[in-house]
Amino acid sequence: MRILLITETLIRDDNNVGNSYSNIFSDMNDICLANVCCQQGQSQTAITDRCYQISEKLILKSIFDNSMVAGHVEDKSKSQSDVVINKRERKIYNLARILRFQIFFWIRNCIWKTGKWKENELCQFVDEFKPDLIFAQLQDRLYLNDVIIFLKNHLKKPLVVYTWDDVYSLKQFSLSPFYWIDRFLQRRKIRKVIALSSKIYTISYEQSKEYEAIFKKNCSILYKGYNFDDSFDIKEIGDPIKIVYTGNLYGGRWRTVALLCRSLKRININGIRMQLFIYSATPLLKCQIKQLSVEGITFFCGDVTAKKVSEVQKTADILLHVEAFSLKERLTTRLSFSTKLVDYFAQQKCILAIGHPGCSSMKYLRRNDAAIIIENEDDVLRVLSYVLANRNIIQSYAKKSWQCGVSNHQINKIRGTLQADLIEIARNNTHS
């Protein structure tokens, strides 16, 4: 079976999109993958060696030069220089998202709308690959959804979409009229993509139920998985207790971590009993880093490579998961599920989860009793004190988190179900 993946970003094992796709598609028998992405650079994944990249820079140039081709097949022998440029551009893009420069994104959409990316080279790439099915990342990105619609109509193959954020509902908060104009434009395009799709995969139970009701289409939950065949191993708890956070600090998460830092300062007033180590690539202001750094107690360690994340997590007694408490951020993430949690389950570590109870990740952890949960900002100090007085709870919840992974995230089961679904969808298309 041949599957064409359509993504916004490059499929790399060191970014969330690439890591998720590598996780669910690796080691599938009789599956061949190719990728069309809306980004230039160097992919890094074992699941496919075919990648067509539509370059935003070249799209802009094509507006003024009719001979310019806006996309190309990735050259695997290319140097790493493009990757460095790509990372720099992503930082600018992420900063614009933080500051909500909506005009910036509208300009970007205009470039894609005006530029010449619907070219023979793109069509030739997908025609030569001859996919049986299209598997696309559903995002609130007009240009990405234009690419999906174009290739769906060109190939006339079944379309399956996968979304892990609330890209559609109006259960959001913003005082900016520009935000709401953009939201309605995005919703219009998303409806077109959904109308062309045969199936929707979502990231959480809540999202699945909500989107089924909205779109009247079959939705299934697609989690990240892991091989949980190893038996549980009880580990000694360190002194001081070591808490580790690995992940992004966007969406108000840094404020939740800062709340924990303040509580740890009070907990350790008579001696160091608990420490927090924060590993994140999220660009922060100096004033934010200052709030995350308490001398001898909390440490902002910056970025860590994807290969070393697992090693860092193994050093922890407790792994930290956070969600935002503020209205705007919690509405943004209310249907999301953090794929990082599956990595935490696999580490056989106790999870401390702090965040608003309305978020799907928090609901999931509570439903499965898979973490020590704090859903009220005023409870942080009390729960930390309880953990210090009852250290055996750390080992107890380490086992519970691992058991959650065993029950719900066995990768072979996830891949088997996904592959069977996709084969059935492709087969139905050939018979229609």
Residue pairs with C-beta under 8 A, 6 or more apart in sequence:
1 30
1 31
1 32
1 132
1 133
1 419
1 422
1 423
1 426
2 32
2 33
2 34
2 129
2 130
2 131
2 132
2 133
3 25
3 31
3 32
3 33
3 34
3 131
3 132
3 133
3 134
3 135
3 422
4 33
4 34
4 35
4 36
4 126
4 129
4 131
4 133
4 134
4 135
4 151
4 155
4 157
5 11
5 21
5 33
5 34
5 35
5 36
5 48
5 135
5 136
5 137
6 35
6 36
6 37
6 134
6 135
6 136
6 137
6 144
6 147
6 148
6 151
7 17
7 21
7 35
7 36
7 37
7 38
7 136
7 137
7 144
8 17
8 37
8 38
8 39
8 137
8 139
8 141
8 144
9 15
9 17
9 18
9 37
9 38
9 39
10 17
10 18
10 37
10 39
10 41
10 42
10 43
10 44
10 51
10 53
10 86
11 17
11 18
11 21
11 22
11 35
11 37
11 43
11 44
11 45
11 47
11 48
11 51
12 18
12 19
12 42
12 43
12 44
12 45
13 19
13 22
13 44
13 45
13 46
13 306
14 44
14 305
14 306
16 339
17 137
18 43
18 44
18 45
19 306
19 339
20 164
20 224
20 339
21 45
21 47
22 45
22 46
22 47
23 224
23 225
23 339
23 411
24 222
24 224
24 225
24 411
24 414
24 415
24 418
25 31
25 33
25 47
25 415
26 46
26 47
26 415
27 415
28 415
28 419
29 419
31 419
33 47
33 48
33 50
34 48
34 50
34 51
34 52
34 125
34 126
34 129
34 131
35 43
35 48
35 50
35 51
35 52
36 51
36 52
36 54
36 122
36 125
36 126
36 147
36 151
37 43
37 51
37 52
37 53
37 54
38 54
38 56
38 141
38 143
38 144
38 147
39 53
39 54
39 55
39 56
39 86
40 53
40 54
40 55
40 56
40 57
40 58
40 82
40 86
41 53
41 82
41 83
41 85
41 86
42 74
42 76
42 78
42 80
42 82
42 83
42 86
43 51
43 74
49 76
50 73
50 125
50 129
51 73
51 74
52 71
52 72
52 73
52 74
52 121
52 122
52 125
52 126
53 71
53 72
53 73
53 74
54 70
54 71
54 117
54 122
54 147
55 70
55 71
55 72
56 108
56 111
56 112
58 68
58 69
58 70
58 71
59 70
59 111
59 112
59 115
59 116
59 117
60 111
60 115
61 68
61 70
62 68
62 69
62 70
62 115
62 116
62 117
63 111
63 114
63 115
63 116
66 116
68 116
69 119
69 121
70 115
70 116
70 117
70 119
71 117
71 119
71 121
71 122
72 121
73 121
73 125
91 283
94 250
94 283
95 283
96 104
96 105
97 250
98 250
100 176
100 179
102 176
102 178
102 179
102 182
103 178
105 182
106 182
108 143
109 142
109 143
112 142
112 143
112 146
113 142
113 143
113 146
117 147
118 150
122 151
123 154
126 151
126 154
126 155
127 155
131 155
131 157
132 157
132 426
132 429
133 157
133 158
133 159
133 160
133 422
133 425
133 426
133 429
134 148
134 151
134 152
134 155
134 157
134 158
134 159
134 160
135 160
135 161
135 162
135 422
136 148
136 159
136 160
136 161
136 162
136 193
137 144
137 161
137 162
137 163
138 145
138 148
138 161
138 162
138 163
138 167
138 190
138 193
138 194
138 200
139 145
139 163
139 165
139 167
140 165
140 167
140 168
140 183
140 186
140 190
141 186
142 185
142 186
142 189
145 189
145 190
145 192
145 193
146 189
148 159
148 161
148 193
148 196
149 189
149 192
149 193
149 196
152 159
152 196
153 196
157 426
157 429
158 198
158 425
158 426
158 428
158 429
159 193
159 196
159 197
159 198
160 197
160 198
160 199
160 200
160 201
160 422
160 425
161 193
161 194
161 197
161 199
161 200
161 201
162 200
162 201
162 202
162 222
163 200
163 201
163 202
163 203
163 207
163 211
164 202
164 203
164 336
164 337
164 339
165 203
165 332
165 333
165 335
165 336
166 172
166 207
166 331
166 332
166 333
166 334
166 335
166 336
167 186
167 190
168 186
168 187
168 190
168 211
168 214
169 210
169 214
169 335
170 183
171 331
171 334
172 179
172 183
172 328
172 331
172 332
173 327
173 328
173 331
174 180
174 328
191 215
194 200
194 215
194 217
197 217
198 425
198 428
198 429
199 217
199 218
199 219
199 220
199 421
199 425
200 211
200 215
200 217
200 218
200 219
200 220
201 219
201 220
201 221
201 222
202 208
202 211
202 219
202 220
202 221
202 222
202 335
203 221
203 222
203 223
203 335
203 336
203 337
203 339
203 360
204 221
204 335
204 336
204 337
204 360
204 361
204 364
205 221
205 360
205 363
205 364
206 334
206 335
206 360
206 363
207 219
207 335
207 336
207 360
208 219
208 220
208 221
209 219
210 335
211 217
211 219
212 218
212 219
220 421
222 414
222 418
223 337
223 339
223 342
223 408
223 409
223 414
224 339
224 342
224 409
225 342
225 409
225 410
225 411
225 412
225 413
225 414
225 415
226 342
226 343
226 345
226 346
226 405
226 409
226 410
226 411
227 410
227 411
227 412
228 345
228 346
228 402
228 405
228 406
228 409
228 410
232 348
232 398
232 399
232 402
232 403
233 348
234 395
234 398
234 399
235 317
235 348
235 395
235 398
237 317
237 391
237 394
237 395
238 317
239 273
240 268
240 272
240 273
240 274
240 275
241 273
241 274
241 275
241 317
241 318
241 387
241 388
241 391
241 394
242 275
242 277
242 315
242 316
242 317
242 318
243 260
243 274
243 275
243 276
243 277
243 316
243 317
243 318
243 319
243 320
243 352
244 276
244 277
244 279
244 312
244 313
244 315
244 316
244 318
244 319
244 320
245 257
245 276
245 277
245 278
245 279
245 280
245 319
245 320
245 322
246 279
246 280
246 304
246 309
246 312
246 313
246 319
246 340
247 253
247 280
247 321
247 338
247 340
248 280
248 281
248 282
249 257
249 278
249 280
249 282
249 284
250 282
251 324
251 329
251 332
251 333
252 324
252 325
252 326
252 328
252 329
252 330
253 322
253 323
253 324
253 329
254 282
254 284
254 288
254 291
254 292
255 324
255 325
255 326
256 322
256 323
256 324
256 325
256 354
256 355
257 276
257 278
257 292
257 320
257 322
258 288
258 291
258 292
259 354
259 377
259 380
260 276
260 298
260 320
260 322
260 354
260 380
261 276
261 291
261 292
261 293
261 294
261 297
261 298
263 380
263 381
263 384
264 274
264 275
264 276
264 294
264 297
264 298
264 384
265 294
265 297
265 298
266 381
267 273
267 274
267 381
267 384
267 385
267 388
268 274
268 296
268 297
272 296
272 297
273 388
274 297
274 384
274 388
275 296
275 297
275 298
275 299
276 297
276 298
276 299
276 320
277 298
277 299
277 301
277 312
277 316
278 292
278 298
278 299
278 300
278 301
279 301
279 302
279 303
279 304
279 309
279 312
280 300
280 302
280 303
281 302
281 303
284 292
284 300
289 300
292 298
292 300
293 299
293 300
304 312
309 343
310 343
310 347
313 319
313 343
313 344
313 347
313 349
314 347
316 347
316 349
317 349
317 350
317 394
318 349
318 350
318 351
318 352
318 372
318 387
318 394
319 344
319 347
319 349
319 350
319 351
319 352
320 351
320 352
320 353
320 354
321 338
321 340
321 341
321 344
321 351
321 352
321 353
321 354
321 355
321 361
321 365
321 371
322 353
322 354
322 355
323 329
323 330
323 333
323 353
323 354
323 355
323 356
323 359
323 361
323 362
324 330
324 332
324 333
324 355
324 356
325 355
325 356
325 377
330 355
330 356
330 358
330 359
333 359
333 360
333 361
334 358
334 359
334 360
335 360
336 359
336 360
336 361
337 360
337 361
337 364
338 361
341 351
341 361
341 364
341 365
342 405
342 409
344 351
344 401
345 351
345 370
345 401
345 402
345 404
345 405
345 409
346 402
346 405
348 398
348 399
348 401
348 402
349 398
349 401
350 371
350 372
350 393
350 394
350 395
350 396
350 397
350 398
350 401
351 365
351 370
351 371
351 372
351 397
351 401
352 371
352 372
352 374
352 387
353 361
353 362
353 365
353 371
353 372
353 373
353 374
354 373
354 374
354 380
355 361
355 362
355 374
355 375
356 362
356 375
357 363
357 366
357 375
362 373
362 375
364 370
365 371
365 373
366 373
368 400
368 404
368 407
368 408
369 400
369 404
370 397
370 400
370 401
370 403
370 404
371 397
371 400
371 401
372 383
372 387
372 393
372 397
374 380
374 383
386 393
387 393
387 394
